[in-house]
Amino acid sequence: MDEAERRRMTREKMARGELPRGNPQSIMVHTGTGARCAVCRLGITGSETEYEVEFTLRWVSFWFHRSCFATWLDERAKP
């Protein structure tokens, strides 16, 4: 997936409320566990870095590939 598509998907998911815009309570970085990425929906394999973003107020977590996480951080900061 190219950067433009990743940004489009991220913006659409935030607009629909599927991805949050707020600040997470914690961010954990570890080896991929096979979880599906919140942006691209592909599994994050053991050879990839996985970003787990936790929102304790709603007790929900989101998992991201490195590039999808960077895109989400950038897009959620925009007005």
C-alpha positions as CSV (number, residue, x, y, z in Angstrom):
1,M,0.0,0.0,0.0
2,D,1.4,3.4,-0.9
3,E,1.5,6.4,1.4
4,A,-1.5,8.2,-0.3
5,E,-3.7,5.2,0.1
6,R,-2.6,4.7,3.7
7,R,-3.4,8.4,4.5
8,R,-6.8,8.1,2.8
9,M,-7.8,5.0,4.7
10,T,-6.6,6.6,8.0
11,R,-8.6,9.8,7.4
12,E,-11.7,7.8,6.5
13,K,-11.5,5.5,9.5
14,M,-11.1,8.5,11.8
15,A,-14.1,10.3,10.2
16,R,-16.2,7.1,10.8
17,G,-15.0,6.9,14.4
18,E,-13.2,3.6,13.8
19,L,-9.8,5.2,14.8
20,P,-9.4,7.7,17.6
21,R,-8.0,11.1,17.4
22,G,-7.2,11.4,21.1
23,N,-4.0,10.7,22.9
24,P,-3.5,7.1,24.0
25,Q,-2.7,6.2,27.6
26,S,0.1,3.9,26.5
27,I,2.1,2.9,23.4
28,M,3.9,-0.4,23.4
29,V,6.4,-1.5,20.7
30,H,7.2,-5.1,20.2
31,T,7.6,-7.9,17.7
32,G,4.6,-8.6,15.6
33,T,2.0,-11.0,17.1
34,G,-0.2,-11.5,14.0
35,A,-2.7,-8.9,15.1
36,R,-4.5,-7.1,12.3
37,C,-3.3,-3.5,11.7
38,A,-6.0,-0.9,12.5
39,V,-5.3,0.9,9.2
40,C,-4.5,-1.6,6.5
41,R,-6.1,-4.7,8.2
42,L,-3.2,-6.9,7.3
43,G,-1.6,-9.1,9.9
44,I,1.5,-7.8,11.6
45,T,4.0,-10.7,11.3
46,G,6.8,-11.7,13.7
47,S,9.4,-10.2,11.3
48,E,7.7,-6.7,11.7
49,T,7.5,-4.2,14.5
50,E,4.1,-3.9,16.1
51,Y,2.8,-0.8,17.8
52,E,0.1,-1.4,20.3
53,V,-1.8,1.7,21.3
54,E,-4.0,1.5,24.4
55,F,-6.9,3.7,25.4
56,T,-7.8,2.7,29.0
57,L,-10.8,5.0,29.3
58,R,-12.7,2.8,26.9
59,W,-10.5,-0.3,27.5
60,V,-9.6,-0.6,23.8
61,S,-6.3,-1.2,22.0
62,F,-5.3,-0.7,18.4
63,W,-2.4,-2.4,16.6
64,F,-0.4,-0.8,13.8
65,H,2.5,-1.6,11.4
66,R,5.3,1.0,11.8
67,S,4.3,2.9,8.7
68,C,0.6,2.8,9.5
69,F,1.3,4.1,13.0
70,A,3.4,7.0,11.7
71,T,0.5,7.9,9.3
72,W,-2.1,7.7,12.1
73,L,0.1,10.0,14.3
74,D,0.4,12.5,11.6
75,E,-3.2,12.5,10.4
76,R,-4.7,12.7,13.9
77,A,-2.7,15.8,14.6
78,K,-4.3,17.6,11.7
79,P,-7.3,19.8,12.4
